[in-house]
Amino acid sequence: MKDSIFSHTYSNGLVLVAEPISSLESAAFTIMVPAGCAHEPADRAGLGSLVCEMTVRGSGPRNSRQFVQDLENLGVERGESVSTNHTSYSGATLAKSLPAALAIFADLLRNPHLPAEELDAARMVALQELRAIEDEPGQKVMLELRRHQYPDPWGRSSNGTVAGLESVSLADVRDHYAKLFRPNGTIVGVAGNFDWKRLQDDVGRLLGDWAPRDVADPVDGPQPPRRAHLHHESNQTQIGVGYESLPYRHPDYFQAWGAVGVLSGGMSSRLFTEVREKRGLCYSVYATTNTLKDRGSVLCYSGTSAERAQETLDVMVAELIRLAEGIHPGELGRLKARIKSSLIMQQESSSARSGSLARDWFHLGRARTLGEVGGLVDALSCESINAYLAAHPPRDFTVVTLGPHALEVPRGVS
Amino acid sequence: MEFRKERLPNGLEIVAECNDEAHSTALGFFVQTGARDETDEIAGVSHFLEHMMFKGTPTRTADDVNREFDEMGAHYNAFTSEEHTVYYAAVLPEYQTAAVELLGDIIRPSLRDEDFDTEKQVIIEEIRMYQDQPPFGADDRIKALYFGAHPLARSVLGTIQSVSDLPVEAMRRYFENRYSPDNITLVGAGKIDFDTLVATANKICGGWQPTQPTRTLDRAAPHTGFECLHKETATLEYVIQLADGPAATDTDRYAAKILGTILGDDSGSRLYWALVDSGLAENASLGHHDYQGTGVFLTYMSCEADNTEANLAEIAKIYAEAQKSGVTEAELAQAKSKINSRVVLSSERPRGRLFTVGGNWLQRREYRTVQKDLQAIDAVTLKDIAAVLAKYPLTRSTTLAIGPAAKLQAPG
């Protein structure tokens, strides 16, 4: 496994973090701009997504159509997304096209047209994306779970609300961009086949003289209620269960993460075995860690026929509580095997690696090599994970359901 | 990079693209069986059987199967389509033999009564889950409308009724016939020790007895039509349209792929600019899908119910324009660079190559390097695309809409 990560912080605060993987023919980038939906005014929910949609509708010398054409002629596969803290742009292409692709995205970051005549179309795109979630109840319940797990603005969904999207004006779009798109706090992650020195110069030339500005962090609002039921005339009831855990930067994060790996991940994991394999209650059940910069949680999901939903919730919660009793050596062995192969396979994808580099930098202020992550995973033991679980047993569950009937949260759960 | 193949005396084939530079190994048993090989009495059995393969063998319990895959750190799964059922795992190279032994063992399952009954509930939950996602149902219904009595009309999942009524003996009979070694290919991609692979296959699969299963490959006689299914609980309206296209063995499939990209790729296509960029539709795409003996162009569109008729008219206009005037050199060049890059990116992982190598072997009994595929794409001309349009007019199609619209008018 290669262990060479390069990084450079430009004078305006912009960070470039990159890992060459010479065995690949591709190169990929992930640009994280500190313009997440946590910064939206409360009555403009969805503004961040709308701004993101507007930024791809023309920038620098290109109109909307030329932007797409130029990227496609370069063979760039691209994607944009908005999360709590960031608006992210990612792309993957053949190695030789990387510099030209980065130049196009530099125009997007610094000189988007945000054209008035595109606002209605962009709004319709955002509204339909939001409304499409109504047709995906499993996705909807997890967005609602997150909203109930964290105090506002940290649990927001970037899709916003119909009312929020409808009230956004062109001035709102331009203000949001002008206030939040900036080099300080922006992280550019690159992985694949490239020359570091040239990349460092290219990014410096494109983004090095972009002027920084200070933005205050959002403050915590009130904690939403830990219980919610959304009525929906469906066959199945969707169940989301959350509880507090650690953020990625915490020294004990890998203990918490390892424990969740025992719950979910692989078909021999506890939730899959108990809920699906033994009882046939559902098709899908999982738990996953969710991390913000200074807090984290575990979010669990299952969806099942309405009449079997109560039993499903009871079994899920029982497994979460049982986790505090500790994990076994066999479970730890499987966890380590799975993580080891995932780390090695990450080296086979420039896209996956570029995203990891940028996210690492956001959380830690540096990027871990795969070798370093491997070392942290090797250091996990049943004793260390069980000591963590004894001190931090899963409890105080947030429970959100969506379906024809509300469920009872099992007794003994506060 | 080296392609190797071998055939066991019982007919099981082994093919692999061996790449010494790869970090991982992808392996899969590709079984030539799926919904098109079913009858009404056993509708959904291929997919149900795929689930049962993880429920244990004479020497392994279901827990053993799951545990052993996880002990290797395998990324593993299975899927069923109209034509194939595939069981695969991506592992680190040192687990090549263990992975083949485990995959090979699970496709000789015990099919115990009690596991069959438990798993039936999981399948029914899977169907209920999809039923809560509004486009569901459209897929099966349009295949029935378009393919008529042709076997490709059959649903992969079956229905809650057909799955509930399925007797375990019928599944056992289907298994005995379809999972014959002469109907199975072991496929590998990535870092592979081929001689060891063949030896392992021989040890695990060498004793399997062939039954010589067959499949009918009549060319489909496509139907045309327009139907609107009212689903009150849906938020958006979803539309699927099918038109005839080249089959898996037809050489004009490359031109068909490029035509689909130009007219209906997710980004930068004619449908994209007319309907998605403008915000008139949430999705609008056209793609070519090939089967043995036939192929289809599939149009997919989702939008607010009120916009459906106007959007369908716009799609009809775009297709009519393409039939009349074809596409341009600039569009052709743009589509080629896009596909070229996608092929390279998806080929970097052995997991990505596994399905391409396996698909080529099952559909055409041929091996194609990435380079050869890129050359075939590069060789497509405007004339080839015009020929596809002439042979397979996009304007002759079957359309199905599902969603809140109670009634829709077919375009002009």
Interface residues (C-beta under 8 A of the other chain):
Chain A: S23 L24 E25 S26 S64 R65 V68 Q69 E72 N73 L74 G75 V76 E77 R78 A92 T93 L94 S97 D120 A121 A122 R123 M124 V125 L127 Q128 E129 R131 A132 E134 D135 E136 P137 G138 E233 S234 N235 Q236 G266 M267 S268 S269 F272 T273 R276 E277 K278 R279 G280 L281 C282 Y283 S284 G303 T304 S305 G330 G333 R334 K336 A337 R338 I339 K340 S341 S342 I344 M345 Q347 E348 S349 S350 S351
Chain B: E21 A22 H23 S24 F54 A62 D63 V65 N66 R67 F69 D70 E71 M72 G73 A74 H75 A90 V91 L92 T118 E119 K120 Q121 V122 I124 E125 E126 R128 M129 Q131 D132 Q133 P134 P135 T233 A234 T235 L236 S267 G268 W273 V276 D277 S278 G279 L280 A281 E282 S302 C303 E304 A333 Q334 S337 K338 N340 S341 R342 V344 L345 E348 R349 P350 R351
